[in-house]
């Protein structure tokens, strides 16, 4: 079994190889754009990180509190509103001692017990409203000091754990208080709220009542040292914008290329030639990494190396930081993939993609990263699905360790350095991997159900139907149709393609392009679809090739509906559409080598077969010219050569001689007639002469329906019977 899979793996590797060659050629032929994508973000990081750092050298003067406060003699307030929970003998004894101590300082105390923390907080709010009449229960102008005491484990009398709740909103923990970047006003705030006096009273009551330890007079406290003034912190204030701006230079070209490849039909053409969808997405990933890989290497070096003696912008090892940037880059690329599947206009995709990238980054950073304590760890983890926010969490954590005087290392991978709902570097990296997988699944699903203007759209529930594929009788009966208008085939003919009840509508069913087409295409025959412009010929052929999804009907080949097994059907298909689907950056020879290798040929085989086809069609001298420089007739011959690469057993040619001069047209006819009996060929044409010369059987289409079907002689008889005879 392992050996049987090797040809498939080998084919996929060759497909990836030739797609990477296409990406390399695209980069080489558009080298100015590639150079700008590479150099611009590096220069941006260098200018912002080092120029701004040089101009804003920090002067952090540490200020120490000059006054010490005796712990057992904290100033008290004139009035207290106290509440505690839960109510036990232990907590009641502690709080009674607290009230006794406060009464000794002539403070008026109101003490209540509550069943839960929610009841305690509600009581404090209501007491404040009753006393002040102010609708804001956390206003600083509160006559009584309202404090709640929540005991965590009252059953353990040897270990005191409790939480204090006050009616002072300005006592919340912030990064300024956490890292000492505040001011000397902190002591007065804690004293005025009653926080310090209640904390000291509870501690002293517990020590004296349960351990017989009085607090001596020589115990003093003072405010923590703080930084009186700080410089502008580049990493915390500008980093999200720098990341968003520095790495999005790859977005315009990537989005435009993917969307244009989808809307032009070249992607579907490559799929017909043997390319798997996931291999193409992998190719675009590598195309992006052509730029982002060197950018991440250089940017990481700029951020982690001290080049000016002022210290590195990020105090961490080079390799871990580079891994963070690479995960960010991969997550960013997969996000671009998702955006590309939604749009069919490259310019619109670019505009909305850039706006969404900046707006979401700024909003998430403003509401979540800047205020991590307001949200749970789970909510903050969800923000990491946006790549720029995930890397911002990483940089913030590394910066937190640096502020604490402990450079971040891999041993701190899952340590957030501060708590309060912050996301550690390890969790952020895991979420970036999760986002890559999530965006890849979303890309695969949307691309399957909404492939754009070309391609067969799958049902929204197709993921539940992969194990429920129908099979059909390979010996299906011949289509009878209208007995008068359908010629009965010879008994020895074999049906190659069985079309049954095919229908296609556009504009939500208002425009019917193909209506109830029943047709048998016979092996080894050339079948011509003849009709005027708009008769439904091209739409029918596009449905057969998988460029359009049918509104209704099925097409059976070898007992299988091709709409359920399109890849298998396309493995032996050569297609030349009405419009020339060519790459502007490829030469004629490169087109044939590219599609030949997609078909499974080696490079030398593709070159040899391609040159032979060019010689047969008379354009060998143009082999090194860019496709964009060819005339219309030359492009048509090139498209026909591409369809013939790899010796396909089924050929679908949509007006193959359109735009050709009479001599070239005869040349193409001779080539196609040489395949008669060896390949199943379907052509569309509005030239009766061409259908008469080439068609073993001709299907005349009108207003999306097959009016008659048979050999040229059969159709002429039908037409003769329909034309009335004039008598003179």
HELIX and SHEET records of a PDB file:
HELIX    1   1 UNK A    2  UNK A   29  1                                  28    
HELIX    2   2 UNK A   31  UNK A   46  1                                  16    
HELIX    3   3 UNK A   47  UNK A   51  3                                   5    
HELIX    4   4 UNK A   52  UNK A   55  1                                   4    
HELIX    5   5 UNK A   71  UNK A   73  5                                   3    
HELIX    6   6 UNK A   89  UNK A  103  1                                  15    
HELIX    7   7 UNK A  117  UNK A  132  1                                  16    
HELIX    8   8 UNK A  169  UNK A  171  5                                   3    
HELIX    9   9 UNK A  175  UNK A  178  1                                   4    
HELIX   10  10 UNK A  186  UNK A  192  1                                   7    
HELIX   11  11 UNK A  195  UNK A  211  1                                  17    
HELIX   12  12 UNK A  234  UNK A  237  1                                   4    
HELIX   13  13 UNK A  239  UNK A  247  1                                   9    
HELIX   14  14 UNK A  249  UNK A  264  1                                  16    
HELIX   15  15 UNK A  266  UNK A  272  1                                   7    
HELIX   16  16 UNK A  277  UNK A  304  1                                  28    
HELIX   17  17 UNK A  318  UNK A  342  1                                  25    
HELIX   18  18 UNK A  346  UNK A  364  1                                  19    
HELIX   19  19 UNK A  365  UNK A  369  3                                   5    
HELIX   20  20 UNK A  372  UNK A  374  5                                   3    
HELIX   21  21 UNK A  377  UNK A  383  1                                   7    
HELIX   22  22 UNK A  387  UNK A  403  1                                  17    
HELIX   23  23 UNK A  410  UNK A  412  5                                   3    
HELIX   24  24 UNK A  425  UNK A  449  1                                  25    
HELIX   25  25 UNK A  462  UNK A  464  5                                   3    
HELIX   26  26 UNK A  537  UNK A  545  1                                   9    
HELIX   27  27 UNK A  566  UNK A  570  1                                   5    
HELIX   28  28 UNK A  588  UNK A  598  1                                  11    
HELIX   29  29 UNK A  603  UNK A  617  1                                  15    
HELIX   30  30 UNK A  620  UNK A  622  5                                   3    
HELIX   31  31 UNK A  627  UNK A  629  5                                   3    
HELIX   32  32 UNK A  632  UNK A  644  1                                  13    
HELIX   33  33 UNK A  662  UNK A  673  1                                  12    
HELIX   34  34 UNK A  688  UNK A  694  1                                   7    
HELIX   35  35 UNK A  712  UNK A  722  1                                  11    
SHEET    1   A 2 UNK A  62  UNK A  63  0                                        
SHEET    2   A 2 UNK A 226  UNK A 227 -1                                        
SHEET    1   B 2 UNK A  69  UNK A  70  0                                        
SHEET    2   B 2 UNK A 220  UNK A 221 -1                                        
SHEET    1   C 4 UNK A 108  UNK A 113  0                                        
SHEET    2   C 4 UNK A  79  UNK A  85  1                                        
SHEET    3   C 4 UNK A 145  UNK A 151  1                                        
SHEET    4   C 4 UNK A 162  UNK A 166 -1                                        
SHEET    1   D 4 UNK A 511  UNK A 522  0                                        
SHEET    2   D 4 UNK A 495  UNK A 506 -1                                        
SHEET    3   D 4 UNK A 552  UNK A 557 -1                                        
SHEET    4   D 4 UNK A 560  UNK A 561 -1                                        
SHEET    1   E 6 UNK A 573  UNK A 576  0                                        
SHEET    2   E 6 UNK A 650  UNK A 654  1                                        
SHEET    3   E 6 UNK A 680  UNK A 685  1                                        
SHEET    4   E 6 UNK A 526  UNK A 530  1                                        
SHEET    5   E 6 UNK A 697  UNK A 702  1                                        
SHEET    6   E 6 UNK A 705  UNK A 710 -1                                        
END                                                                             
